[in-house]
Amino acid sequence: MFLRVSLLFALTIYSFSFTLAKNESTSKSGTSSSLVKELPYPKNFNLEKYLGKWYEVARLPAPNQPKGSVAIAKYSKSKNKGEILVENTACKPDGQKLASIQGKAKVLEGKAPRLAVSFGSVIPNQANYHVIHVDKGYKHAIVGNPDRNSLWILSRKVPVPEKKLNKLIKRAKNAGFDTQKLIINSWKLNSKNASPEKQSLKHLLGTWTYEYGQRNGKKFGKDHYAGRTIEITKDKLILKGKMPFVLSHRINFKNDPPTIELKIEEGPFGIGSSTAGIIMIKKGKLHFCYSPRGAEPPKKFEAADGSGHAYFVLNKVKNDKAGKLTHKKMVGTWSYQSAIINGKSLDENRLKKSEVKITKDKLHLLSEQFDYVLSYHSDFVKQPASLKMKILEGPFGVGSEAHGIAKFEKGHLYLCYNSTGPKAPIKFESKEGSGYSLIVLKMKKAIKEDL
């Protein structure tokens, strides 16, 4: 019984090869192209965009293909010029893989996108794969042959909405195919085999707010996480809120789901400790599950009682480019709006007679009593931007350094720094005894400077 089933599913994927071979032999053996109406084809066809994964949505009956089976085709680049690699996979409707076969194809010359596909050692000279239609986004395609005895309707994702599928069927009918015989595949992908969303660092970057959380079986709603966010940069995962942490991360997108390794770089405790988990985008939401206390890293997005795992679902905050601090925004002449040093506010009249001039690499503090020149360096990838300053000129303190943070908000530049030690503040505040200074500036005049 097992041998019989295996053979049937092997035939499923070989049937495509047999059909192509049949198409080629028919073309050679006398079905003259002059007696067959030419197939339509997409203009300005882009092979690069066509490569990738396609789900078989509908097909004309193919010899030896078991009833109820479906197929997935993958096309990728080959090292050989003018060739592409082909992989056909037979599946159950839920996406479970049954068998697969690899082949190769040669792109033939001409305006019409035609391929010669082979699952053997020799590629035929005649086209046996004709792209009849592909939409602008390369999300749906129709493939067939001039004899109209083979037809495939393909899609990047399944299921295809009925309205869209009917349009594709109508297009195939207008091309001369007997669409009454079409077999419509009933894809029923489960979450494991569903059409995956794009997983890359680019899609993770940004600030995320909590929608839901679960720790060791205990559930929490979004109100529990009010005021807390997670910011993901190219190499950091920054937890903001009551207990802020900065963790370095390394994500492996080759794994399914992608795995993430984390190490605490800054925070109230645990600096230097590491953990691991899984992370992915699903339906626009960020799913993040990890082991905060050194338990075995999770393999599923869940945090059951006794697992020691934490699981969060987050929503992305729309990117406010206007509010993001950049080097270009800092350069200019600024007037003081307020200044608080170690919890004490400076006199407003004194501030009105002072200003700050910022160039591409220096901060000039100008007042009636004294002037200072400081060098500065800021990392704008991380927001709020980090700030490191050093006094170059002034009545005292030359050579001393200050570490802080900077942000741009509602047209104002906020600078918060520690001039008493290397530890930079995490929040924009200056409390008595903290040693922190908080300055709020407003632009007086922009300076054009090559950065």
LINZI-V586992 format. One line per field, one symbol per residue. psi: psi as a letter, one per 40 degrees, with the letter a starting at -180 (. if undefined). A space follows every 50 residues. Layout:
BEGIN
psi = ???
END
This chain:
BEGIN
psi = ddddddddddddddddddddddddddddeeghddehhiiiihifhhdddd iahhhhdiiihihehiheiiihhhhiiidhheiiihhhhhiideehhdii iiaiihhiiidhhhihhieadhhidihehhhdihidefdiihiaidefeh hhhiidiiihidddddddddddddeeigedehhhhghghiddeihiihhi ddedhahhihdiihhfehihidddeheiihhhadeihhhiadghihhiih hhedihihihhihhdiieieheiiiiaiiihhfeihhhhigefeihiiei gigihedeihhihiihhhhgddehhiddddhahiihdihhhfehhihddd ddeiihhhadeihhhhiddiiihiiihihedhhiiihhihhdiidiehei iihaiiihhfeihhhhiheeiehiidigihihedeihhhhihhdhihhhh .
END
